[in-house]
Amino acid sequence: MIHNGIEYGLMQAYAEGFELLTAKTEFNLDIAAIAENWTRGSVIRSWLLDLTAIELKKDSGLDSLSSYVDDSGEGRWAVETSVELAVPAPVISAALQMRFRSRQDDPLGGKMLAAMRNGFGGHAVKKSDS
């Protein structure tokens, strides 16, 4: 179901955008108000944004939720189909991969990147708490 793949990409874009808005903490942006504002005529308005605004109004930091994101298979199917047909689908593929990443605690891949950067450039690494 290709529409599910499109949905994955849209949802990921919203998630990244709102995370960027909150990253500059000194701005103390009210993302619930921003989402609500964007539902009223912004070029990015959509039903998914309406749902986002509703959830942010209930819990502005989404503190009651885990960042674990499941998939029900349709996004995988869209990505597999893109590979079978040799049709590039980088946004849908990246969105699916981010769902996989959301399920990992302190993944080895991140540790490997940190170790390599430290090895080739002496870049600082954050040590594990364990």
C-alpha positions as CSV (number, residue, x, y, z in Angstrom):
1,M,0.0,0.0,0.0
2,I,1.9,3.0,-1.3
3,H,-0.2,5.5,0.6
4,N,1.2,4.0,3.8
5,G,4.7,4.6,2.6
6,I,3.8,8.2,1.8
7,E,2.3,8.5,5.2
8,Y,5.6,7.3,6.8
9,G,7.5,10.0,5.0
10,L,5.0,12.7,6.0
11,M,5.0,11.6,9.6
12,Q,8.8,11.5,9.7
13,A,9.0,15.1,8.3
14,Y,6.6,16.4,10.9
15,A,8.5,14.6,13.7
16,E,11.8,16.0,12.5
17,G,10.4,19.5,12.1
18,F,8.9,19.7,15.5
19,E,12.1,18.3,17.0
20,L,14.1,21.0,15.3
21,L,11.7,23.6,16.8
22,T,12.3,22.4,20.3
23,A,16.1,21.9,19.9
24,K,16.8,25.6,20.5
25,T,15.6,25.5,24.1
26,E,16.2,29.2,24.8
27,F,13.3,30.0,22.4
28,N,10.9,28.0,24.6
29,L,8.5,27.6,21.7
30,D,5.0,26.5,22.3
31,I,4.9,23.7,19.7
32,A,1.2,22.9,20.5
33,A,0.3,26.5,19.5
34,I,2.5,26.3,16.4
35,A,0.9,23.1,15.3
36,E,-2.6,24.6,15.9
37,N,-1.6,27.7,13.9
38,W,-0.2,25.6,11.0
39,T,-3.6,23.7,10.8
40,R,-5.2,27.0,9.7
41,G,-3.9,27.6,6.2
42,S,-0.2,26.6,6.2
43,V,1.1,25.0,3.1
44,I,1.9,21.9,5.3
45,R,-1.6,21.5,6.7
46,S,-3.0,18.0,6.6
47,W,-5.0,15.5,8.7
48,L,-1.7,14.2,10.2
49,L,-0.9,17.8,11.3
50,D,-4.4,18.1,12.8
51,L,-3.8,14.9,14.8
52,T,-0.4,16.2,15.9
53,A,-2.0,19.4,17.1
54,I,-4.6,17.5,19.1
55,E,-2.0,15.3,20.8
56,L,0.3,18.3,21.5
57,K,-2.6,20.1,23.1
58,K,-3.2,17.1,25.4
59,D,0.6,16.7,26.3
60,S,2.8,19.4,24.9
61,G,6.0,17.5,25.3
62,L,4.5,14.1,24.6
63,D,6.0,13.1,27.9
64,S,3.5,10.3,28.5
65,L,4.8,8.5,25.3
66,S,7.9,6.4,24.5
67,S,9.8,7.1,21.4
68,Y,9.3,3.5,20.3
69,V,7.5,3.4,16.9
70,D,6.2,0.2,15.5
71,D,5.4,-0.6,11.9
72,S,2.6,-2.8,10.6
73,G,4.3,-3.9,7.4
74,E,3.0,-1.6,4.8
75,G,6.0,0.7,4.9
76,R,8.3,-2.3,4.5
77,W,6.2,-3.5,1.5
78,A,6.5,0.0,-0.1
79,V,10.3,-0.1,0.4
80,E,10.6,-3.7,-0.9
81,T,8.5,-2.8,-3.9
82,S,10.7,0.2,-4.6
83,V,13.8,-2.0,-4.6
84,E,12.1,-4.7,-6.8
85,L,11.1,-2.1,-9.4
86,A,14.3,0.0,-9.1
87,V,12.3,3.1,-8.2
88,P,14.2,5.3,-5.7
89,A,12.2,6.0,-2.6
90,P,14.7,7.6,-0.2
91,V,12.2,9.4,2.0
92,I,10.0,6.3,2.6
93,S,13.1,4.2,3.2
94,A,14.6,6.6,5.7
95,A,11.3,6.9,7.5
96,L,11.1,3.1,7.9
97,Q,14.7,3.0,9.0
98,M,14.0,5.6,11.7
99,R,11.2,3.4,13.0
100,F,13.7,0.6,13.4
101,R,16.1,3.0,15.2
102,S,13.4,4.1,17.6
103,R,13.2,0.6,19.0
104,Q,16.9,0.4,19.9
105,D,18.5,1.4,23.2
106,D,22.0,2.6,22.8
107,P,22.6,0.9,19.4
108,L,25.9,-0.6,18.5
109,G,26.0,1.4,15.2
110,G,26.1,4.7,17.1
111,K,28.9,3.4,19.3
112,M,30.8,2.3,16.2
113,L,30.5,5.8,14.6
114,A,31.7,7.4,17.8
115,A,34.7,5.0,18.0
116,M,35.7,5.6,14.4
117,R,35.5,9.4,14.7
118,N,37.6,9.2,17.8
119,G,40.1,6.9,16.0
120,F,40.6,9.0,12.9
121,G,40.3,12.5,14.3
122,G,40.5,12.3,18.0
123,H,36.9,13.5,18.3
124,A,35.5,13.4,21.7
125,V,33.3,10.5,22.7
126,K,30.6,10.3,25.4
127,K,31.3,7.4,27.7
128,S,28.6,4.9,28.6
129,D,27.0,5.1,32.0
130,S,27.4,1.4,32.5
